[in-house]
Amino acid sequence: MLFGDLRWSRRVFPSSRRHQAVALPSTHPMPRGRTISISVDDVEEVGEFTTKHLKNLLEEEGSLKPGLLREQVAHALELPLNWRFQRLHAKWFIGAWQRDPAMDPALLLLAKLDFNALQNIYKRELNELSRWWRDLGLPQKLPFFRDRLTENYLWSVVFAFEPDSWSFREMDTKMICFITMIDDVYDVYGTLDELEIFTDIMVR
């Protein structure tokens, strides 16, 4: 293991392990919640270690030649993997991987088919939610609030992108729509007296 004999943030990354740099972007930082025996402090140290040495690899002349590996390192430093929208990251990775000489064409095709199939699922779900939203007619009855169904649906995809998570995405999107509406009632529509009555009703 890359970190097995190192105390990552307290030693110099040995030159003999520079070839293992490809493993660093996936640990920048190591996401919490994985089934691995590591403390919270160690998670922070892993993040510091990978950030430090990935930056060094980019800055040191000759450490990383222009190409896919350098692109992956720069991408990892731009935003940690566990902060990214997984489906957008998958699209980026497919584009990057297809330029890799070691790419497996069959596996690449499978990844593209999976991505496109899931996109079609999202389109069908959003179409169904759009019909529900249109039939509800709230944007016409209450034109003051933010009508952002697609954005609200996207948030639900961030939390649960798997094909079988439609029930969650449906419930979450509808809930966010109503929360947004109530928030705008308070922010831009109601008077103080009206909002006191409205709050009392909501509490009941």
ABEGO torsion letter per residue (X at the ends): XAAAABBAAABBBBAAAAAAAAAAAAAOBBBBGBBBBBBAAAAAAAAAAAAAAAAAAAABBGABBBEAAAAAAAAAAABBAAABBAAAAAAAAAAAAAABAABBAAAAAAAAAAAAAAAAAAAAAAAAAAAAAAAAGAAAABAABBBBAAAAAAAAAAABABAAAAAAAAAAAAAAAAAAAAAAAAAAABBAAAAAAAAAAAAX
